[in-house]
């Protein structure tokens, strides 16, 4: 069974932290992490809003950096209510269970939530593998932090995840995480080799998690052939220069 972690960055409202803990506990989650909280998760208001879930507030680890909070996770999903100027791949929460399913065996998945006023920074987003959002009607999204956490905790509760998976291609192949990590590293190395900028590397790292098994193995074969071609060209150039 996949372990789900919920990471809150620079949360500002005591009550939202308590309500978030209650939502997670209600849906069967117990991995609640805080990064540089501006609110007091142990205040009377936070505990009152937790209503039977105070133990999550009391046991929540507090981190100085987001990187430390994500260190033990296989894949990390940033949550946002707004599109940024930078070009990112956004995955609707409706599609997210299937997208994660096609990543293969993921033992530990994390969801990252930003503060109530400004959300996640660009630097925070760059540390995540996917960016996901909750589709809403109207021009001005109005879900607050605790409500958004309730939606994600419900969709990825153990029971709901089982229901979702029944509608997916259970017999489809998946790429094991070690192979996926190796492919990602080799593609980035190839991009360095042909002189592509960090901007393009960022696009690729954001798009890779969205690809399915067949696409990833096609990409692996293309990468392999390109490496072989470059090796031949470099060898030929070296011999001609002698």
GIDA-V741578 format. One record per backbone hydrogen bond with DSSP energy under -1.0 kcal/mol. NH is the residue of the N-H (numbers start at 1). CO is the residue of the C=O. Records with the same first field share a line. If there is no record, write none. Layout:
# GIDA-V741578
NH = CO, CO
This chain:
# GIDA-V741578
3 = 107
5 = 109
6 = 31
7 = 111
8 = 33
9 = 113
10 = 35
17 = 13
18 = 14
19 = 15
20 = 16
21 = 17
22 = 18
23 = 19
24 = 20
25 = 21
26 = 22
27 = 23
28 = 25
29 = 24
33 = 6
34 = 61
35 = 8
36 = 63
38 = 11
39 = 11
43 = 40
47 = 43
48 = 44
49 = 45
50 = 46
51 = 47
56 = 53
58 = 54
59 = 55
63 = 34
69 = 65
70 = 66
73 = 70
74 = 108
75 = 108
77 = 110
78 = 130
79 = 112
80 = 132
91 = 131
93 = 133
95 = 92
96 = 92
99 = 95
100 = 96
101 = 97
102 = 98
103 = 100
104 = 101
109 = 3
110 = 75
111 = 5
112 = 77
113 = 7
119 = 115
125 = 121
126 = 122
127 = 124
128 = 125
129 = 76
130 = 76
132 = 78
133 = 91
148 = 144
149 = 145
150 = 146
151 = 147
152 = 148
153 = 149
154 = 150
155 = 151
156 = 152
157 = 154
161 = 157
162 = 158
163 = 159
164 = 160
165 = 161
166 = 162
167 = 164
168 = 165
170 = 168
172 = 169
180 = 176
181 = 177
182 = 178
183 = 179
184 = 180
185 = 181
186 = 182
187 = 183
188 = 184
189 = 185
190 = 186
191 = 187
192 = 188
193 = 189
194 = 190
196 = 191
201 = 197
202 = 198
203 = 199
204 = 200
205 = 201
206 = 202
207 = 203
208 = 204
210 = 207
211 = 208
216 = 212
217 = 213
218 = 214
219 = 215
220 = 216
221 = 217
222 = 218
223 = 219
224 = 220
225 = 221
226 = 222
227 = 223
228 = 224
229 = 225
230 = 226
231 = 227
232 = 228
233 = 229
234 = 230
235 = 231
236 = 232
237 = 233
238 = 234
239 = 235
240 = 236
241 = 237
